[in-house]
């Protein structure tokens, strides 16, 4: 008779005077040293979604610094990493996120996955075979994923599982019609040893770019990314059973949505009642184009460049003339503001 697997544990901590101390306490509660070998080369998969300064869209500097301060004496190297998107150059997002001074202060590296080699991987999910490109850089390193507590108009929330989707090649916009399957596929390859969620400044509404930044004063963590995202959904006030990629990853054995233990705070104790996401203008246009005749040509070659420029223009207008700068400035006036002003 086989013993039942241990119940997944998710730790939810409030942030006190110091973000770095809160992250250290979170990692200590997780007994982090059992997951990170002595002398390991560590990749921190940060979330760099926006190439303009927008708190709550990217993993924040103080949160990353808390992770680095805690693990740096045990490991050999630490590299922050993410990949380009069709609309975003990750190098620009990195420069504007405020993470650069943290990398410089601690002698870390930043690596753009899109600049490295990819290998073709063929995997099956629920009877269907998929081919995709996987970054060779992540082979043989110990990966920790650092998502943000935020909404996403395509899949309700972008958490630990969706953060790995950013490891795929920058043409991953072509996978949007099968987003849940590709999230599952890449998580079956990457498998971070720990998932640590930045809930200091989150994002509600039409995330992940054009949402509403919100001070949440939370840090969350688990070795189980499915359990962590289940907890994050409940913290946001959403039903995890309504999130397709979460249920698929549970069915595929990448983690558990059930039987979760909360040794610190339970989601109900901090439920934030987030504004749910809806599609913005860019998403609506993309959805119509994907089902138009000749969609394959639209999303490749010269036409893709044309429509990408249109989408970038919309985000620039939204940021500078509509809501973006006003929402950003509100967060810059809080205690979290100084980390972004570098």
C-alpha positions in Angstrom: 0.0 0.0 0.0 1.5 3.4 -1.1 1.6 6.2 1.4 -0.4 9.3 0.4 1.8 12.2 -0.9 2.2 15.0 1.7 -0.2 17.8 1.6 1.1 20.9 -0.2 1.9 23.8 2.0 1.6 27.5 1.0 2.9 30.2 3.2 1.3 33.7 3.1 3.0 36.4 5.1 2.2 40.1 5.6 5.0 42.5 4.9 6.3 44.5 7.9 8.7 47.4 7.9 11.1 45.6 5.6 10.3 43.7 2.4 13.7 42.0 2.5 13.0 40.7 6.0 9.6 39.5 5.0 11.1 37.5 2.1 13.8 36.1 4.3 11.2 34.9 6.9 9.1 33.4 4.1 12.1 31.4 2.8 13.0 30.3 6.3 9.4 29.1 6.8 9.8 27.1 3.6 13.1 25.5 4.8 14.6 26.8 1.6 18.0 25.1 2.0 16.5 21.7 1.4 15.5 22.8 -2.1 18.7 24.6 -3.1 21.9 22.6 -3.2 25.1 24.0 -1.8 27.1 25.7 -4.6 24.2 25.6 -7.0 23.9 27.9 -10.1 20.5 29.6 -9.6 18.2 31.1 -12.2 15.6 33.6 -10.8 12.8 33.7 -13.3 11.5 37.2 -12.8 8.4 38.5 -14.4 9.2 41.4 -16.8 6.0 42.2 -18.6 6.1 45.9 -19.1 8.8 48.0 -20.7 7.5 51.2 -19.1 7.6 51.8 -15.3 4.5 50.3 -13.9 4.6 48.9 -10.4 2.6 45.7 -10.0 3.5 44.6 -13.6 7.0 43.4 -13.0 8.7 41.6 -10.1 9.8 44.4 -7.8 13.4 45.2 -6.8 13.1 44.8 -3.0 11.4 41.5 -3.4 14.2 40.2 -5.6 16.8 41.6 -3.2 15.2 39.7 -0.3 15.6 36.5 -2.2 19.2 37.3 -3.1 20.2 38.3 0.4 18.9 35.1 1.8 20.4 32.6 -0.6 23.6 34.2 -1.9 26.0 32.7 0.6 24.9 29.2 -0.2 25.0 29.3 -4.0 27.7 29.8 -6.6 25.9 32.1 -9.0 22.6 33.9 -9.4 21.1 35.0 -12.7 17.9 36.9 -13.3 16.3 35.8 -16.5 13.3 36.3 -18.8 12.6 36.4 -22.5 11.4 38.8 -25.1 7.8 39.2 -26.2 6.5 40.3 -29.5 5.6 43.7 -28.0 8.3 43.9 -25.3 12.1 43.8 -25.4 13.0 42.3 -22.1 16.3 44.2 -21.9 14.2 47.5 -21.9 11.8 46.1 -19.3 14.8 45.1 -17.2 16.4 48.6 -17.4 13.1 50.3 -16.4 12.0 47.9 -13.7 14.6 49.1 -11.1 16.2 45.6 -11.0 19.5 46.8 -12.5 20.9 48.3 -9.3 20.2 45.0 -7.4 22.1 43.0 -10.0 25.0 45.5 -9.8 25.0 45.6 -6.0 25.3 41.9 -5.5 27.3 41.0 -8.6 24.5 39.1 -10.3 23.9 38.5 -14.0 20.9 39.3 -16.2 20.3 36.9 -19.1 17.8 37.4 -21.9 16.7 33.9 -22.8 15.8 35.0 -26.3 19.5 35.7 -26.9 20.5 32.1 -26.2 20.0 28.7 -27.9 16.7 26.9 -27.9 16.1 23.2 -28.4 13.0 21.7 -29.9 11.0 19.6 -27.5 8.1 17.4 -28.3 5.6 16.5 -25.5 2.1 15.3 -25.1 -0.7 16.8 -23.0 -4.1 15.0 -22.7 -3.5 12.9 -25.8 -2.3 15.8 -28.1 1.3 16.2 -29.1 3.0 19.6 -29.1 6.3 20.9 -30.4 7.9 24.0 -28.8 11.3 25.5 -28.2 12.9 25.4 -24.8 15.8 27.6 -23.7 19.0 25.5 -23.2 20.2 28.0 -20.6 17.8 26.5 -18.0 19.2 23.0 -18.4 21.2 22.1 -15.3 20.4 25.2 -13.2 18.3 25.4 -10.1 15.3 27.6 -11.0 13.2 29.7 -8.6 10.2 31.5 -10.1 9.3 35.0 -8.9 5.8 35.9 -10.2 3.7 38.8 -9.2 0.2 38.8 -7.6 -1.7 40.1 -10.6 -4.5 39.5 -12.9 -4.3 38.5 -16.6 -7.1 39.0 -19.1 -6.3 35.7 -20.9 -6.2 33.3 -17.9 -7.5 35.3 -14.9 -4.2 35.4 -13.0 -0.6 35.3 -14.0 1.1 33.5 -11.2 3.8 30.8 -10.7 2.7 28.6 -13.6 2.1 31.4 -16.1 5.5 32.9 -15.2 7.2 29.9 -16.8 5.3 30.6 -20.0 7.7 33.5 -20.4 10.6 31.1 -20.9 9.2 30.1 -24.3 10.5 31.7 -27.6 9.3 35.2 -28.3 6.8 34.0 -30.9 4.7 32.5 -28.1 1.9 34.9 -29.0 1.0 32.2 -31.5 0.1 29.8 -28.7 -2.7 32.0 -27.2 -5.4 29.7 -28.5 -4.0 26.8 -26.5 -2.6 28.8 -23.7 -3.4 26.3 -20.9 -1.7 23.5 -22.8 1.5 25.5 -23.3 1.6 26.6 -19.7 1.4 23.0 -18.7 4.1 21.9 -21.2 6.7 24.5 -20.2 6.1 23.8 -16.5 6.7 20.1 -17.1 10.2 21.1 -18.4 11.2 24.0 -16.1 9.9 22.7 -12.7 11.1 25.4 -10.3 12.2 24.2 -6.9 10.5 27.1 -5.2 7.7 29.5 -6.3 7.8 32.8 -4.5 5.2 35.4 -5.2 5.7 39.2 -5.0 2.5 40.5 -3.4 4.0 43.7 -2.2 2.5 45.7 -5.1 0.1 43.6 -7.1 -2.2 44.4 -10.1 -5.9 44.1 -10.4 -8.3 44.8 -13.3 -7.0 44.5 -16.9 -3.6 43.0 -16.2 -0.9 42.1 -16.9 0.1 45.5 -18.4 -2.8 47.9 -18.4 -4.3 46.9 -15.0 -4.5 48.9 -11.7 -1.4 48.7 -9.4 -2.4 47.9 -5.8 -0.5 47.8 -2.6 -1.1 44.4 -1.1 1.7 44.1 1.5 2.0 40.3 1.0 4.6 37.7 0.1 3.6 34.1 -0.7 5.6 31.0 -1.3 5.4 27.2 -1.8 7.5 24.4 -3.4 4.2 23.6 -5.3 3.4 26.1 -8.0 -0.2 24.8 -8.5 -0.9 25.1 -4.8 0.6 28.6 -4.8 -1.6 29.8 -7.7 -4.6 28.2 -6.1 -3.9 30.2 -2.9 -3.2 33.4 -5.0 -6.6 33.0 -6.8 -8.4 32.8 -3.4 -6.4 35.8 -2.1 -7.6 37.7 -5.1 -11.2 36.6 -4.5 -11.4 34.3 -7.6 -12.6 30.7 -7.8 -9.6 28.5 -8.7 -12.0 26.0 -10.3 -12.7 28.6 -13.0 -9.1 28.8 -14.1 -8.4 26.4 -16.9 -4.6 26.2 -16.9 -4.6 25.6 -13.1 -7.0 22.7 -13.4 -5.0 21.2 -16.3 -1.7 21.4 -14.4 -3.3 19.7 -11.5 -4.6 16.9 -13.7 -1.2 16.5 -15.2 0.4 16.0 -11.8 2.4 19.3 -11.7 1.0 20.1 -8.3 -2.2 20.0 -6.3 -5.2 22.3 -5.9 -6.7 20.2 -3.1 -5.6 19.4 0.5 -3.5 22.6 0.8 -2.2 23.5 4.2 -1.6 27.1 5.3 0.8 27.1 8.2 0.8 31.0 8.4 -2.2 33.0 7.1 -5.1 31.4 5.1 -6.3 33.1 2.0 -9.6 34.0 3.7 -7.7 36.0 6.2 -6.3 38.3 3.6 -8.8 38.1 0.8 -8.4 41.3 -1.3 -11.5 41.2 -3.6 -9.5 42.1 -6.8 -11.3 43.7 -9.7 -11.4 40.9 -12.3 -9.7 41.3 -15.7 -11.3 41.9 -19.0 -9.8 42.2 -22.5 -8.3 45.6 -23.4 -8.4 47.1 -26.9 -5.3 45.3 -28.1 -6.6 41.9 -26.9 -10.0 42.5 -28.6 -8.4 43.3 -31.9 -6.0 40.3 -31.7 -8.9 38.0 -30.9 -10.7 39.1 -34.0 -7.7 38.8 -36.2 -6.8 35.3 -35.0 -10.1 34.1 -36.4 -10.0 36.1 -39.6 -9.2 34.5 -43.0 -5.4 34.4 -43.5 -4.7 34.6 -39.8 -1.5 32.7 -40.2 -0.1 35.4 -42.5 -1.2 38.2 -40.1 0.8 36.8 -37.2 4.0 36.3 -39.1 6.3 38.4 -41.3 5.6 42.0 -42.3 1.9 42.0 -41.3 2.9 41.1 -37.7 5.3 44.0 -37.6 2.6 46.3 -38.8 0.0 45.2 -36.2 2.7 45.1 -33.4 3.5 48.7 -34.1 -0.2 49.5 -33.7 -0.4 47.6 -30.4 2.7 49.4 -29.1 1.2 52.8 -30.1 -2.0 51.9 -28.1 0.0 51.0 -25.0 2.0 54.3 -25.3 -1.2 56.3 -25.5 -2.7 54.4 -22.6 0.4 54.9 -20.5 1.1 58.6 -21.3 -2.3 60.1 -22.0 -4.9 57.8 -20.4 -4.4 56.0 -17.2 -0.9 54.6 -16.9 1.2 57.5 -15.5 -1.5 58.4 -13.1 -1.7 54.9 -11.7 2.1 54.6 -11.6 2.5 57.9 -9.7 0.0 56.9 -7.1 2.2 53.9 -6.1 5.4 56.0 -6.3 4.0 58.0 -3.4 3.7 55.0 -1.2 6.5 53.4 0.9 7.2 51.2 -2.1 8.0 54.1 -4.4 11.8 54.5 -3.7 12.7 51.1 -5.1 11.3 52.1 -8.5 12.9 55.6 -8.7 16.4 54.3 -9.5 
